[in-house]
């Protein structure tokens, strides 16, 4: 029984990461019906933004008070990239056939990966003469900064091991979900976002700035992905330029599982996927090497038997 409980705890931890990233997919899709396959790279950019903030402002410092500033650096980097991406790559294609922005998203994903792989720690790209901050090369795994109180020894609760970064990750998901619910349902901008998701043309006639709402959706999704990037770095103690690809696909799977376009569904889908993946590692044939196979098998089954997801509703295309 303890083993099952431990796997559930592990599943909630990894599922919280999936959920934080999946919300970004579903917020953007709910408004403009775009699957932003570059969103996984926004998660990666957030992690490298946190690393850069730590190296520039707090070299060798691991105090807990640095964590809020590291988070701010991560969010700033991710939101900046997401906003520029929306303005340059997606907005001109808003009325194009759906295949065009989809292909563009894949191209942006590869571009961002290569930009970080080749450009990070390149003094000719960021600093004219030399790199005084001694950034590590992103062509290999990079050690993520420790934070006192978050990194460190785990807790043993009756035989169940609780990692400190895991607690931080679940707490981030809970706080983010509560804040997002309040924003969507209780603020003027949130209600405008709901109006745009239902009918952008009518919302525009009612005086809502649709472009600003879409940019806001990209920014919110990027901010949550950046928080996930920091949580990932604290959990695994290292980051790399390829980390966004598989986590982006898993988060997309979680969004579809919960119901693409449904924010609560994205959270539920992420947690369910994390738990199922953790249980599969322990009890299904193949163990850990097969975890991705089971995860994407779930995606196929959902698309075949319940394409609207756990909490999604059947919808028809707008006339």
Secondary structure by P-SEA (a helix, b strand, c coil): caaaaaaaaaaaaaaaaaaaaaaaaaaaaacccccccaaaaaaaaaaaaaaaaaaacccccccccaaaaaaaaaaaaaaaaaaaaaaccccccccccaaaaaaaaaaaaaaaaaaaacccccccccccccccccccccccccccccccccccbbbbcccbbbbaaaaaaaaaaaaaaaaaaaaacccaaaaaaaaaaacaaaaaaaccaaaaaaaaaaaaaaaaaaaaaaaaaaacccccccccaaaaaaaaaaaaaaccccaaaaaaaaaaaaaaaaaaaccccccccaaaaaaaaaaaaaaaccccccccccccccc
